[in-house]
Amino acid sequence: MSTIQIRFHGELNDFLPRAERGALLTRRWQRAAIKDTIEAQGVPHPEVALILVGGAPQPFSYLVAPNDRIEVFPYGAALPAPPLLPTPPPRFVLDAHLGTLATRLRLLGFDTLYRNDYDDAELASIAGSEGRILLTRDVGLLKRSAVVYGRFVRSTATEHQVIEVLRHFDLWDAIQPFTRCTRCNGLLQPVAKTAIAHLLPPGTRQEHDRFRRCAQCGQIYWAGSHYARMCQFVARVLAARET
């Protein structure tokens, strides 16, 4: 019986049984693309940055041969060769279970699509056709062939999730707080108070003079009582870059 050997590095071990993490695994050889061989071990392909077979980089389409020795690396690791794919643009689509994360990413200025009624096929199609990074806690969804870029979000607390995504994709310098609508993802634009005064609560008209409005849905924003809390959130996130 022919076999292959395969080792997963770094965070890719999160998808393996504890006893197999970091180990050189021996598996029965089956004629298949290496992408399918990797996913058969439980590791979704969007998490894979680099594949070495006998020390040489290979694409997902490589057909596994008997006695191959395979090394699989995640994004964010010190890679011994260039990654399979170029760095993706910081544009996201999130599954239905990550609504609060979507709101926080928009707050930080990231183009983030989210609806709580997207099904898995729609999410995979959007991610693939628009070149968006799919964020999910569903490993099966990440394995869909249409998905190119994606991440299984490990954290369960929203603020930790935000920091995890920023670290993984190295997005610290791309943060632009308060430039997107947290409701619909549209861009915010300054708007004259006189143009929207009739839409404001009386107290807000008296206490505030600077406003922004979403170019997409029309939502109006100002530095109300919630603004200080949001600024504290942004400060904590930025401080996490140094930890």
Secondary structure, DSSP 8 states (H G I E B T S, - for coil): --EEEEEE-GGGGGGS-GGGTTS-EEEE----BHHHHHHHTT--GGGEEEEEETTEE--TT-B--TT-EEEEEETTS--SS--SS----SEEEE-GGGHHHHHHHHHTT-EEEE-TT--HHHHHHHHHHHT-EEEES-HHHHTSTT--EEEE----SHHHHHHHHHHHHT-GGG--TT-B-TTT--BEEEE-HHHHGGGS-HHHHHH---EEEETTT--EE---HHHHHHHHHHHHHHHGGG-
